[in-house]
Every structure is written in structure tokens, then in C-alpha cells.
Amino acid sequence: MLLEKDRFPRPKVCGEFLSSTARESLERLGVLERVESEAETIRRGTLHLPGAGAIAFELPRPGLGVSRYLLDDLLAARARELGADLHFGSRVLALDREDSGGFRVRFAVDGAEREAAARAVVGAWGRWDPLDRALDREFSGRGKRYLGWSRDYAPDSSLAGTVRLFAFPGGYCGLSRVEGGIVNLAGVVAEDVRRRLPPGWDAVVAHARAANGDLDADLAPLTPGPVGFLGTGPVYFTAKPPAENGILMAGDAAGVIDPFSGEGQAAALASGILAAETLESAFDAEGAAAPEETARLYAAAWRRRFERRFSWSAALRRLMLHPSLGGLAARVAGPRAVRFAIARLSSRA
């Protein structure tokens, strides 16, 4: 049973970039060919830091630009095709442990409450949900709070096959194309910086453009799309407990990695598959494995696979957003620094 609070398709705040490491997961899920047929193929990029020239880089393997409007709907349809009992517009209200070792899931669909019994639960509810508070999860308040935004622009051929990343005081943003050549602008800004600006996301973009001339030049010829800004927050860039009370956490529920890494969606897909593999092994073993033991095995596997990426992401964020260090590193190391960052953020080790 798959319980999804939204109704697909729907737009969502996201950088809408899939790194090459996502291909393995997409192939495993049986959707790689469809995604590749529609997505923008991204082979190169540029990094633009205040006080430094643009740093051009080639991606080790091509990434994919695809909107969440298309990708999420495609994955949901694939899940249903493979036999998932999919419920849109369903909000989970409570997750209670049963004496038998399983779970009782209480959820609301179109205002009506329902219950279901489950041998196992995977929490994939994103960066924050009231269920986190109900589970007493200890991660909120760690580090700086950020807010995220995104918006689309009409197709523009000048950005074909490339991703452009821009830093500005208090945040960063990126430009890249998705299916149909539509241009996606997505970024994050520190909450304390956001409070000092006038209301509206236009003010945030104006702040970014004033501080980064390359961003201003790239946005100047673009035509805004029919949908305005989408916003979200607060966002904490931190790893969280990968398992809680026997529940396996996947995607942003297990940790929110910096969007500039380009690894967020790839890590979410891979962690969902890792959770499934862990549960398969538990179900196939002689005698039902206790949820606590299954959760322990998953958490250990998750940390081996992803924890180092979060550490590197945090270090690189501090460097990139530092008023002077980021520009200095760019001038001294340039493309070598970018290649180093890409290798660390995409490494399984």
C-alpha cells in the first residue's frame, strides 16, 4: 500500500536534476528508457561565485533534467502497474506498533479515516511531517534554516545541455532545462537573509541577481512561465536517523542533502530501493525478523552508503557560501576543485 498526500501530477519545488548515479535506480524500476526519451541530457556546467570567474566543468557521465511533474507521476504509475495499492490524497495520521510486531497505520482519505495493518513501514514523507514530531525525531534545529523556491521559464536554447550554479550572499541557485526545453530556476536562501528582504520570491531573486552579475545576465532574456514561484521551508541540510521505532526512512525523511550536489533525487531513489531490499531479506529469512533488527540493518547500510555524502555536502556548502573563501578556492583551484567535489558527492564510499 502506497499512501501519498498529494494528487499527481503536480508541480513541486525542486532543482529537477538527476545525476548520472540515478540511472541505476531508474533502470531497476523499469523507467529509465522513458525518462531518457523525454528528459534534457546535461553534459556540462558552470559554477559562478561572486569575486571569481565562471568555472566550466564536464560531468563525468551525463545527468538528466526532468520535472517532478513528469517524474513523480511516472514513478507512481509504474508502482501501480507493478501491483502497488496506491492512494492519492491520503494523509497518514498515526503509526502505532502492534503487539504482534507489525504496525497499525491510521490515515485519512477525502476526509474519511481508515486503518491498515502492515508488517513493515517505509517513511518517505519528505524533509518534515507531523509524524516526525509524533515519533520524537531529534533533528530539527540543527544548523542554519533555509527556504527553497523554484519557477519555470519558457524554453531557451542557450541553456541546452548545461547546468549553471550561482552563489550569492546567504544562498545559491541553479538554472537548467527539463523536458521540452523548459528552463527551471531553483534555489535556497538562509531564513535570516530572507527576513531582511521585501516580501515575495521576486525580492529574493532580485537580491541574488544584484550580487551575481552572471545570474543577472542569464535571467535577463528569459520569459517567465505561466506558473509563478513555488516556495518551501524551513529546510535543514542534515542527515537524520535512517530508522525510527522500527520504521525505515527513505529520501528526505532520512536526510536532506544540498541541492547544489545534484544528488538529492538520486539518493532518494537509491534509499527507497535499499529499504525494499532490506525488507525483502527480512521477509525471506526463516522466521520473521523483528522490526528493530530490520531497522538496525537498514540504518547501518544507509550510513555506509550515504552518510559521507552529507558530510562532504556540508563542508562544500560552507566553502561556497563563505564571503571570500569560495571565491579564493575558485581562483586557485578552479576546475580541479569542482571535479573533486563531484567525485566526493557521488561516491558510494
N, C-alpha and C positions, 0 to 999 in steps of 0.2 A: 504494500500500500504506500503510495506516494502522496503526501499532503502538501499542497502548495497554496500559500495565502493569496498570491496574485492570480490574474487570469491572463494567459498567453494568447497571442503575442502582446508584448508591451515594451515601451522604451525603458531604459534603466541607465543610471549614472555609471559610466564605465569608460575606460580607455579603449575598449573594443579592439585590443591587440592580442593575438595568440602567438606566443613564442613557438619556435620550432619544436620545443620539448613537448608541446601539446599534441603533436601529430600521433605519437604512440597511443595516447589515450583515445583520440578520435577514431583511430583505426580499430582499436579494441572495441569501441562502442558501435562500430559499423556506420559511421557518418563522415569519415574523412573525405571520401570521394565527393560527397555532396557539398561539404564545406569548401573544399578546394575549388570546386566548379563555380562557386559564387563569390568567394572572398577575394579581396585585394591581396596580391602577393607582394610582400615587403622584403626587400633585399638589402637595404642600406638605410642609414640615418645620419642625423647631425645633432650635436649637443651644443646648446647656446647658453653660456654662462656670462653674467654681467662681468665686464672687465677682461674678457678673453675672446679671441676669435672663435668662429664656429669650428667645431671638431667633427670632421666627417669620419664615418666608420662603416664597414661592411658587416652585416650579420653573418655568423658562421654558417647558418642554414636559414633559408627564407622563413619569415614569420607570415601570419595571416591576419588581415584586417577584416573583421566580420562583426556586425552589430549584434547586440544582445537581443534585439527584437527578432532577428532571424535565428541566432544560435540557440537561445533558450527554448524557443518554440520547436526547433528541430529536435533537440535532445528530449524534450517532453514527448513529442510524437513518437520518437524511437523507443522510449521507455514503454509507452502504451503498446506499441507494436510488439514488443518482446514480452508482454503479459503483465506489466505493472497496472495495479488498480489505482488510477490517477484521479485525484480530486482537486480541482481548482477552487479558488475562493474559500479555502479551508484553513482556519487558524487553529493551531494546537494550543489548548488551554492548560493542560497539565499532563505530566508524565509521572506515573506512580509505579513503584516497584510492587510486584506481586509476591506473595509468599512462595509461589512455585518457582520463582527466579526470573520470570518474564516481566513484562510491562503492561500496564493498562494506560492507553492513550485516550485522553478526552479532547475532542476537537469540535469546532463549530463550523457548519456549512450552511450558508444562506440563513443565518440566524438560529438554526436548529442545532442543538448539541447532540453529539453522538460519541460512542465509545468503541474502541477496538482493542483486542488483546494481541500482543506481539512477543515473539521470542527475543527479538533484538530491536534496538532503535539506533538509527544514524541521525544525528542532529546536523542539518545543513541549512540552518536558518539565517546565515549571514553574519555580519560583524556584530550585531547585537539584537536581542529579542527579550521580551519579558521573561521567557523561560530561563535566561541566564540568571536573572535575579532570583527566580524561584529555586534554582539549583545552587545559589550562593557562590556563583563562579567569581573567582578573585582575579580580575584582570583590569576592570575599569579604573581609570585614574592613573594608569601607568603612563608616564611620559606626556608629551605635548598632545593637545587635542587639535585635530584638523577637521576641516569641512571640505567636501568634494562637490564638483559641478561638472556638467558636460553640456554640449549643444552641438547640433549638426549645421553644416553649411552646404550649399549647393555644390555639385561636382566641380572639381577643378583639376585640370590635367597637370599643373605644375607640381603637384604633390604625389604623382603616380609613383608607386613602388618605394616610398620612403616614409620614415617616421622622424619627426623633428621634436626635440625636447628642449624646453626653455625653463630656466630658473629665474626667479625674481624674489625680492625680499619677502620672506615668510611663506614661500611656496614654489610650486613648479607646475608646468602643464605640458601637454603634448598635442601635436597635430598629426593625423594620419588618415588615410582613406579606408572606407569599408566597401561592401558590395555596391555596385552601381557607381562607383567613383565619389560617393558622398563623403565629405570631409567631417571628421569628428574632432572636436576640441574638448579635452578633458583635463582637469587639474585639481590640485588640492591647495588649500591655504590655511595657515595656522589660525585658530579661532581668535587669538588675541589680536592678530593683524586684521582679521575680518571685522572685528568690533570697532576698529578705528576708521573704517571706510564708510562711505554713504551706503544706504540700503540698496539691495539688488545685486545680482551677479554681474551686471554690466559694470558696476563700480570696481569689482574685483578684477575683471579683465582689463579695465582702464588702468588700474594700478600696475598690473603685470606688463601691459604694453608700454607704459611710461618708463618702466625700469629696464625693459629689454627691447632694444630697437629692432632686433631681428624678428621677434614675435610681432611687433607692430607692423613691420613690412610684410610679413607673411599673411597677416589677417586683413590688411587693407583691401586687397582685391576680392575677398571672399564675400559671397552673398548669404546672409543667414537663411536657414531653412525654415519651414513653416512652424515647427515646434520650438518653443523658446527654451530657456535654460532649465535643466533639471538639477536639483541640489540634494545633498545628503549630508548627514552628520549626526553626532560627532563621530570621528574616526580615530582610533588608536592604532598605530602601526606597531603591533606586538604579537608575539606568539602567545597562545592561551593554552590551558590544559587540553590536550588532544582527546581526553576521555573524562567523563564526569558521571559518577553514580552508575557506572556500567554502560553509559551512552557513548557511542563513538562519534566524535566531532569531525566534520569534513568541511573543506572550503574555508570561508572566512570565519566560520564558527570555531575553527581550530587556530585561527590566526590571520591577521590582515597584513600582507606584505606590501611594500611600497609600490604604487602603480608604475613608477618610472622603471622598475625592474623588468616589466613586461612578462613577469612570471606568475601573476596572480591567478589568471584563469587556468593556466597550465597546471599549477599546483592544486587548484580546486578539483579539477578533473582527476588528477592522479591520486589525490587523497580519497576521493569517493571510491575509486577502483580499489585502493588499498583497504578501505573499510570493508568492501564487498568480499575481497579475497580473505581477509581475516575472519569474517563471519562464515564464509564457505568452509574454511578449515575447521572452525569450531563446530559447525553443524555436521560435518563429515566424520569427526573424530568419534571413537567409541565412547558412548556416554556423553551427555550434553555438557559442554564446558560452561562453567559458571560465568555470568556476565562480567564479574570483576576480573576473572582471569583473561577473558577475551579482550576486555578493555585494556588490561595491562599490556598484553601482547601488541595490541594496535598502537597504544601510546608510544611504546618503545620503538616500533617500526616507523611511526610517524616522525619521531625525533631524529632517528638516523637519517631519514630521507629529506626532511625539510628544515630542521632547526638551524643548521648552519646558514641557510639562505637568509633567514630572518636576521641573524647577527651581521652578515655582510651588508644586507639592505640597510640596517640601521646605521652602520658605520659610513656607508656611502651617502646616505641622506644627510648626515651631519656635515660631511665634507662638501656636498653640492650646495647646501643652503648656507654655509658659512660665508659671511660678507666678503672675506678676502681669500680664504684657503682654497675654495673651489676654483676661483679664477687662477690662483697661483699654480695649482696642480694641473690645470688645463694648459697653461702656458709652458710648464716644464715637461710634463709627461705626454700631454695631448692624446693621440690615438692609442698609445700604449696603455694609458690609464683606462680608457674605455674598453679596450679588449680585455684587460684584467678584470674589470667589473662584470662584463658579460660572462666571462668564464666562471667567476665565483657565484654569480646569481643563478646560473643554470646548472651548476654542478650537482650531481647526486651525492657526492661525498661530503 
